[in-house]
Amino acid sequence: MHCCGGKNKKIEDASETSIDVKKLDPILDKYRNLSGSLITILQEAQELYGYLPMKILRYVADQTNTKAAKVYGVATFYTQFRLKPVGEYLIMLCQGTACHVNGAKAVESAICEELGIQEGETTEDHLFSLNNVACLGCCSLSPVMMINGETYGNLTPAKAKEIIKEIRNKHEESKGA
């Protein structure tokens, strides 16, 4: 099990101590005897916990008699899997060719400046996370980002900042209501 918490690494993040691995048991029971079900188990685990903490990866390895290195390898190979919790609003910024040539990097810089984070990070208040993605399939709207399933196209740095401010304001209003 050294790949997921070897000698020189923290075995478990402090935030992982409260994770109840037993919540995963019904999912593991459902797929226990189905070969090739590791990706499905990880998808359902991520849906359950919001991300794949190392504690869960180790538990999946133990319960499925799979080498921890394989479980970790699958979780890190596929971009759909997250090893860190994400914010309430997940910003997926397209970095595909059309978006790239139409200014996605400038939009990324503006988002980072507005949120005070870098790509792959989450704001301290856990409200926003920023992830670059290879393509959102909306090339005619480039540059484009998706936030919790809603697409925002023809972005400029100023427009991206304004969208984030609007979402933040709506969030604050809903908390106060």
N, C-alpha and C positions, 0 to 999 in steps of 0.2 A: 504493500500500500504506500510505498514511499513517494510515488509520483504526485500524490495529492496532499502531501504534507510531510515531506522528508525532513531529515535531521536539521537542516538549516532554515526551515520555514516554520511559521506558526502552524501548529496542527489545526487550529480552528480559530477563526476570527471571533472576536467577542460577541458580535451580533449573531453569530451562528449558535450560541449556547441555548437560545430560546427556541430553536427550530425543533419541532416535533416530527421526527422521522417516521413515526408510526402512522401519520396521516397518509403516507405513501403506500402502506401495506395493501390496500384494496387494488391499487394500480399494479403493483408487483404481482399480486395473486392472479389478476386477470391475464397477465402476459407471461407468467412464470414458465410455462412449458411451451411457449411459442418461440422457436428459434428466429433470429433476425428481428427481434422486437425492441432492441436497445434504443433506437431512435424514438420510437413511439413512447417508450417508458420515459425517456428524457423530456419529450415534448409535453407529456401529461404532468410530469413532475414540475416543469417550468410553469405550466399553467396554474398548478396548485400553489406553488411558492412564489411565483413572480420572477424567479431566476433560479439558477442551479448552484446553490452553495456547495462548497467542498464537502461539507458533512453529508449532503444528499448524494453527491457523486460516490463517496466512499460507501454509503449505505446501499446504493444501487449495485455497486460492484460486489459487496458482500452477499447481498440477497439473491443475486443472479449468477453467482459463481463465475463472475467475469473479472479478468484482471483489471485492477484500478487504472492502469496505464491505458487500457483500451477505452474504458468509460470516459476518462479524461480526454483522450485523443478525439473521440467522437464529439464530445461537448465543445472542444476548442476548434475542431475542424469546420463545423457548420456554423455559418454566421447567424442562424436563427437562434442559437443558444446564447444565453447571457450568464456569465459567472458572477456578475455584480448586480445588485438591485437597480432598477431604473426608476426615474421620476414618474410622477403622475402623468406628465405629458412627454411622450417619447417623440423627439424630432428626428426624423430620418431624412437626411439631406442627400440628394442624388449627386453622385460624382461621375456619372456616365459621360460619354464623349460630348453629347449635345449640351449637357449642363455645364460641363467643364469649360467648353469653348465660349459659353454664354455667361460666364462669371460666377460659377459655383464657389470658387475659392474666396472671392470677395464677400459673397453671402455668408460663407462659413466664418470668415473673420468677424463680420458684423454680429453674427449670432454669438460667437465666443465672447466678444466684447460686451454685448448686452447681458449675457448670463454670467459672465465671469468664470467660465469653464472652458476646457478644451474638448475636442472630439473624444468621445468615449467616456466622458465624465458626466456626473450628475450634480446639480446645484445643491448647496448645503441644505436648503429647505426641502429637498427631494421633490421639487415641483417639475423641473425639466431635466431631461437627459438628451444629449446630442450624439447621434451615430451617423457616420457617413455610410452610404450604401452604394453598391456598384451601379444599380439602375432601378428606377421606379416605373419605367415603361411609359413615361409621360413626356416624351422627347419634344413634342410640339409646344409644351408649356415651359420649356427650360429657361432658366434654371428652376428647379422644383424641389419642394420638400413636402413631406407628409407628417402630420402631427396627429397621433391617435386615429389614423385612418382617413383623415381629411386632407385633401391635396391642395397645396397652395403653389400656384405657378407664376411664371413671368416675374420672378423675384428680382429685386434689387436689394442691396444692403439695407437701405432705409425701409423698404417694404417688409423685409424679414423682421427687422427690429420692431416695427409697428405691430405686426401680427403677434409677436411674443408679448408685447405690452398689453394688447387687447386680451389675450388669453389670461395673462396674470391678473388684469383688472376684473375680468369676469369671475375668475377663481376667487378673488378677494371678496367680491360682491356676494357670491354664493355662500361664502363662509359667514358673512355678516348677516345674511338673511335668515 
